[in-house]
Structures are given as structure tokens and as C-alpha cells.
Amino acid sequence: MRTDGSEGYGSLKARNRGVVGAPVIEFLFEYWWHDGEGAKAKPVRITLGRFGDGAGRLTLSEARDKARSLAAAVREGRDPKAEQDAQKQRQRVEAAALRVELATASERTLAGLLSAYVAHLRAGKRQSARDVETLFARRMPSDLLALPAAAITPEHIAGVLAALVGPDVESKKGREAVKLRACLSSAFKLAQGASIDPMAPASAAGYGLTMNPAAAVPVARMAAAFNRAGERTLSIDEMRAYLAHVAALPATVQRLALLFQVASAGQRIEQLLRISDSDVVGDTLVMWDSKGRRQVPRRHVLPLVPALAELISSAREARAVTSPVMIEGPQQGGGDLIEPRSASIWATESGPLHPSTLSAAVYDICTAMLADPKAKCSSPFRGGDIRRTVETMLAQELRVPKDSRAQLLSHGISGVQDRHYDKGDHLEEKRRVLNAWNDWLADLCIGPQHIALASNVRRLHAA
């Protein structure tokens, strides 16, 4: 045993361990320590490491540096050995916690993470939660849902999106792919921050995520290709042909819902498909606009003019042949529900209509019109173009002012005056415009005969 000096607060020692084959020199730090006032000081030794230049070895200079650091701790009244033992204990606890976390994460599947995200949406945007839940159910493969969420990679997400917009997909669903990626990214983001977010559900924590795989999938090309602002509007002849094709649809509920969209002056498909029995109050219809980032849906009221009342009555008659399908009502501030469960107006045997079902119906109508020279269809169109077409016709054919159109269609109402002061429903103005619009549609459908209308086309509003 050799000693390398002493300052009264400990000393560096070197000893030969006498290992067979070659001498092994080991460095130690020795100091005197007492456990309390009046206690007898005892020698304490800390092993620093073996002498040498390789990995895990110490040179004499490095050993002296460590000894000086430990002597400084003794001089400050700290027990280096106790601190070393405490550090080892913390490492053991952290290692055990990591093992538990990894084991838990391996059991926390993607399906559980997405369910936690839907539950989070229900706390603030209940209507959106239903749409997102349906989107996940339709597009997420079961084998992927069964994997641990922490095992999901950007390649997994890209594969799901490729099934919607890939080069081999004939009928691409680009807007749905963009929305699915956004929802998946939000779900992973929620889970990543759930442990420090007091508003996040407890079920969103503990997934052991190290990245957001959905956010890592590039979205620029998809957004540029499929999220472009639409400009297509139908001409008067095209609108007449479109209504004829809608009226000829064999699926009753789809037919009534698409007619309702036009008769109601182009309400958003997602909103009108959420209408339930409880939303029909007297001669008014309450819709809930959750579009955008608003946490509480905006109340949007329409007067039930005869054309709309007739279509809702017909939808209820069609629904009567099956058992009513129940849907959840909208959530208001404070977390209470208006009519926790109520029968959906637009329901079939398999459940409430989904927006994609009507989008597919419009796509089929567009295909038929493009193939029919009598329809004079100039270019393809989709469901969202019908809303734009109606507003354009309201402006150009009926001269409805911009402010009235905004109130009727629930858009562009974001100024300080509208958000904080103007709380009226503008029912009389909406009633006047809707009646005028449906009178105009009735004249349109019985207009020039150079387009052959289906035999079961009916007037949207009796003059």
C-alpha cells in the first residue's frame, strides 16, 4: 500500500491486488469520518479504479484529480461514501422505473393512444370526436392498432396514407389522407405531453414515446395537391342536371340529405349529418358549427321553411322502417350535454350517414354527368363545390347581400361585433332568403326542357 500525500481530509492510496499473471494496481481514497458529534472517527475507503491507460482505467494524474475532489467534499463536511451510496440507490430506482415504463409502454397500443385522443376531444369538441373516431375506425389497419404506440414509425403512417393517395390508388382520397395525418399527429402530440398537461386525460400518459411518427411524415405535397382552395362552381344547367341526378338516387336517405343540403342553401355536409331529433325545436333547426379551432361549437339556427320541414319529415319516415340510431348531442361550456342521446335524422340500418358516403354519391353523379352530353358538365366537381355554387347563385341570381349569406351559411362571422355583441339568430332574414331560394330552385327544376329530368324529381318548395 502506498500513500500519495495527505491534507488531513483524506489521501490517495495505491495497492497491488496480486492478480495471477500480472500485478494489478488499484487506486483508493481513504479518509476519516464520524457519524455524529461525540462519535469516534473511523477510516473510510472508496475504490476509485485500476491503474492504466485503457478504457475504464485511471492514470496517476486522473486518480489524483478524483482524490482532490473527494478531499474537497470532506473539507466541506460531506461524506463522499454516503453520497456515492445514495447515487447508486438513485440509479437503481431509476433503472427499475425505466423497466416498468418500458414494460408498460409495450402494452400501451396504438389503439389505446387513439382512444385516449378521442376521449380528449369529447371533453371539448364532442362532435369532432365522433368524426375522428369514425375516421380512425375506417382507415387504421387492425394489425397496426395492435402494435405498441412507441413502436409506430413514420413508415407505418406513410403506408396508411399511401393506401389513400398512393400512385396505385385509382380513386384518391387526398383530403381524407391530409385530415388523417393531422389527427394522428395531434394524437401522438397529446400523448407526448400528457404527463405534464393537467388537462390531458390520464389514459394518454405512459406510452413511452420518443417521437411523433405522424408529424415526421411530410405533408407539403399532399396539402398542395389536395388542400387547394376550390374554385369550381356549377352553371345553372349543371345545377339543374345535378338536382335531377340527386332526385333519382335509389338510396332514400342519401337522396334526402343531398336535397336538404341544396334546399338549406348549401350547409356543410358534416354539420347537417349531425342533426338529431332534439335539434328540431318548433319551426327552427339548431345546427352546431365546430369548424376551425373553436373549443365550443357555435350555435347556428335555421328556420324550418316548408322545403326543409318536408325533407326532414321524409327522412324521419324513411328512418321509421329501421330502429332509430342514437347519436350524442353537442357539448356546451361547462361540460353539460344538450340531450345526451337523440335519434339521428339521417340514419340507415347501419347507422348515421357518414360524410364520405355522400361524397361518394356526389362523385358518382359527377361521373354520370361528365359522360352525358345533355348535362353540359364542363369539368369534375365534388361535394364542397355544391356549397360554393349555392352561395354564388344566391349572390348572382338572387342578389342576397354578403352579410346575409354569411349568417345563413355560418361562415366569415369572426369580427369583434359578431363574436361579442351581435347574438341574434337573424331568423326572419334567413327565412326570407331560404323561401326565395327554394322558389328559385322550383322554377329551375321546371325550366327549359332540353335536359331530361328524372321522373321522380320533385319541387324542393311548393310555390
Secondary structure as GFF3:
##gff-version 3
##sequence-region A 1 463
A	DSSP	beta_strand	2	4	.	.	.	ID=ss1
A	DSSP	beta_strand	11	16	.	.	.	ID=ss2
A	DSSP	beta_strand	25	33	.	.	.	ID=ss3
A	DSSP	beta_strand	42	51	.	.	.	ID=ss4
A	DSSP	beta_strand	57	58	.	.	.	ID=ss5
A	DSSP	alpha_helix	60	75	.	.	.	ID=ss6
A	DSSP	alpha_helix	80	107	.	.	.	ID=ss7
A	DSSP	alpha_helix	110	122	.	.	.	ID=ss8
A	DSSP	alpha_helix	126	139	.	.	.	ID=ss9
A	DSSP	alpha_helix	142	145	.	.	.	ID=ss10
A	DSSP	three_ten_helix	149	151	.	.	.	ID=ss11
A	DSSP	alpha_helix	154	165	.	.	.	ID=ss12
A	DSSP	alpha_helix	174	193	.	.	.	ID=ss13
A	DSSP	three_ten_helix	194	196	.	.	.	ID=ss14
A	DSSP	three_ten_helix	202	204	.	.	.	ID=ss15
A	DSSP	alpha_helix	220	226	.	.	.	ID=ss16
A	DSSP	alpha_helix	236	247	.	.	.	ID=ss17
A	DSSP	alpha_helix	252	263	.	.	.	ID=ss18
A	DSSP	alpha_helix	269	272	.	.	.	ID=ss19
A	DSSP	three_ten_helix	277	279	.	.	.	ID=ss20
A	DSSP	beta_strand	280	281	.	.	.	ID=ss21
A	DSSP	beta_strand	284	289	.	.	.	ID=ss22
A	DSSP	beta_strand	298	303	.	.	.	ID=ss23
A	DSSP	alpha_helix	306	319	.	.	.	ID=ss24
A	DSSP	beta_strand	326	328	.	.	.	ID=ss25
A	DSSP	beta_strand	341	343	.	.	.	ID=ss26
A	DSSP	beta_strand	347	348	.	.	.	ID=ss27
A	DSSP	beta_strand	351	352	.	.	.	ID=ss28
A	DSSP	alpha_helix	355	371	.	.	.	ID=ss29
A	DSSP	three_ten_helix	373	375	.	.	.	ID=ss30
A	DSSP	alpha_helix	383	396	.	.	.	ID=ss31
A	DSSP	alpha_helix	402	409	.	.	.	ID=ss32
A	DSSP	alpha_helix	416	420	.	.	.	ID=ss33
A	DSSP	alpha_helix	427	445	.	.	.	ID=ss34
###
